[in-house]
Amino acid sequence: MTGILCAMREELDPILEYMNIKEKIKHANNIFYIAEFEGEDIVLAYSKIGKVNASITATIMIEKFGVDKLLFSGVAGGVDEDLKIGDLIIATKTCQHDVDLTVFGYEPGYIPESKVFFECDEDLNNIAQNVAGKLGIKLKDGVIASGDQFVHSKERKEWIKKIFNASAIEMEGGAVGCVCWNEGVPFFMLRAISDTAEEGAGVDFDEFLEESSKISAKFLIEMLKELKK
């Protein structure tokens, strides 16, 4: 079964509009939607913001609902200067930019017995690029870095870009990537740019959240059609 995960209700609602919702299951202080899309069963949820919430929800989707591939859709702040509000990017790999054990000699983002970067599924990324080609959409790819903070300063943005070679930043993907790596489940992440992660980012985020979420949702639906083939 395919799982679709978002962080916020505003990101999930545009996707649910395309679904035939068959059941809502309450579990672990969350709601999981069992739906049908063009004859295929799908489980969907929004985790709430942050790495812990995203990890809990991703794990439940895999272990309780039997998800065998997980697609994450939502918005992110652009770090790469070429990314503009509304642009789409898929993650080649994810990381956690706020993990800091450097005092013990580890590199930024590294946790012992784990790793810094969690690779996204190459086959799913290739499908996404094929969809983008058919739709005539420019789909970028790159490292997407996660942390439990809404980045809104140029200094922090530039540091993340330098250390992790990140193209975009958000608050969940690195943790979901870690869950999927440990569970052996293919992971895909699509983000629409909602802000530029600098001063004023909060205003941009509020203004463009709904619009960017719809852009991401429409693309994800086209990708589900391609996966069905």
Secondary structure, 3 states (H helix, E strand, C coil): CEEEEECCHHHHHHHHCCCEEEEEEEECCEEEEEEEECCEEEEEEECCCCHHHHHHHHHHHHHCCCCCEEEEEEEEEECCCCCCCCCEEEEEEEEECCCCCHHHCCCCCCCCCCCCCEECCHHHHHHHHHHHHHHCCCEEEEEEEECCCCCCCHHHHHHHHHHHCEEEEECCHHHHHHHHHHHCCCEEEEEEEEECCCCCHHHHHHHHHHHHHHHHHHHHHHHHHHHHC
